[in-house]
Amino acid sequence: MKRCSDDIFKREATLGAKYAELVAARLRCHGIDAEATELTFAETEEQIADYEDEQDVLLGDGRCLEVKSRRLDFDSEPSTFPYKTALVDTAAGWRKKKNKPIGVCVVSQHTDQMLFIPADTEPQWGTKKGWDRVRSHHENWLTVDRDLMVTFNQMLDHINDN
C-alpha cells in the first residue's frame, strides 16, 4: 500500500507496515527467513503503478505474504474471528499482484494474534461490495469463510511444506 495520497492513506499504510514487521519478526523467531518490505510512498500520481505488485513480507525463497491488520478482537483460533467471513483484500488489489502471495496473514490490532488465509483456497473465496469506513469509498472485496482460516502454527507448516 504505497502511493501518493492523503493523510488517511499514509496513516493506514504506516500502521500496516508495523504489523508486517510484527509478522516477519514472529516468522524469524520460528526459523523462517522473512523481512518486511520498507515503507515508501510514491512522490507522483504516475509512480503509483510502480507499487501495484508491492509485497508486505518477503520470504528468503522469493515467496511473499500479504499482511492485513484489522481493528478486531480475536485470538489464535479461527473460531474466535468475530465474523463468519473475513476480508482478504480488494479484488482489484489482489488481481494486480504479479508475485501472488502464498497467503494472507490477518493480525488483530487488539491482541496481535495472527490467523492465516492460504492462497490455495482462492477458488473458494467470494466477493462483496461494501463501504470502506476508514477510507470512505465503495470497494469490491474478496472474502473468505472463517472456516478456511488457519492458525499461525498451521501457517508455519504451510510455509515450510510448500
N, C-alpha and C positions, 0 to 999 in steps of 0.2 A: 504494500500500500504506500507507494511513494509517488507523489505527484505535486505539481504546482497547484496549491489550493488554499482554502481558507483555514482559519484557526481551528475549527472543529476537526477538520481532516487531520491536521498536524497533531492536535492533541490526541486523537484516537490512534494515529499511527505510532506516536511515541509510546503510548500505553501498550499497544500491541507488541512493540519491539521489546518492552520489558518482559512480557510473557514469553516471547520467542526465546529470549536469553534464559529464562527460567527452565523452559523445556530442554534447551541444549545443555544446560548445566546438569539437569537430572539425568539426561542420557549419558553424559560423560561420567557421572557417578556410577553408572552401570556398565562402564567399559565401552561405550559406543562413541566413536569419533563423530562429534557434532558441533557445529558452530552456527550461532545466529548470524544472519546477514546484517551488515552495517546499515543503519537507517540513514538514508539521504533523501532529499526531495528534489524534484525537477525544478529547474530555475525558470523554464518557459513552458507554455502550453504544448509546444512542439515536442518537447522532451518527454512528455507523459508516456508516449508509446514505448519508450525505452524501458519502462517499468512494468510492462504488461506480463512479462514472464518472471517477475520477482518471486523469490523463494524465501520463506521465513527461516527455516533451519536446513542447513546443508549437512548431509552425512558424508563421511570420509570416502565412501564409494561412489559419490556423484549423485546419489538419490537425494530427495528432499522431502520435507514435511511442511505442510501448511499448519499454522497455529491460529486458533480463534479463541480469544479470551471473551468471556461472557459475564455480564453482571447478574449471575445466577448463583444460587447456593446448591452445591451437590458435593458428594464425597467420591470415593474411589470406585464405587459400583454403579454401572449404568442404570440400575433400577432407581437410583436416587436422583437421576436427572429429572427436573421438575415438570417436564412436558413429555408427551407421548412421542413427539418428533423434535429433532434438533435441526437448526440451520447449518448447512455445510459451508456454503459460500454463495456469492451471487452467481447466477447462471452465466452471465457474461464473463465474469472474472475467471471462473473455472475453465470455460471454453478457450480462453485466450492463452492458457498456460501451455507452453511447448514442452517443458520438462514437467510432466504431470507428477504431483506429489504422490508418495506411496500411501498417503492418508492425511487426515486432519486431526490434530491434537486439540481438543476442546478443553480450555482451562477455566476453572471457576475463579472469578476475580474476588470472591468472598473467602474461599477456602484454599486456593492454589492447588486443588485436586485436579487430576487430568483424566480424561476419557479419550478414546481413540476411535475414529471412523476410518476403517480400512478403505482405500480407494477401490479395491476389487469388489466392493459392494455397490459401486456406482450404478450398475444396471437396476438396482432395487431402490434407488433414490427417486424422490418425487420433486415436484416443483410447486411453488406457492408464490402468488403475488401478494405483496404486503407493503406496509409503510415502514420505512426506516426511521424510528423515533429519534435516533441520535443525529442523523444527517438530514432529516426532514425531506425525504423524497421517496417516491414509489420505486420498488425494486422487485425483480424476479429472483426468488431464492431457490436454491437446491435444498431439499430437506431429506432427512434420513429418519427412519423409525428408531426409537431409543433401543429397541431390541438388537439392532445391528451395531450398536456401540460396544466397545470392549474396554477392559481395564488398562491401566498403564502397564502392568506386568504383561498383559497379552500384547500390548503394543511393542514391548521389548522383544517378545518372541517373534512377532511379525517382522520386525526389523532384522533380527538375527537369522531368521529362517528363509527369507526371500532374497 
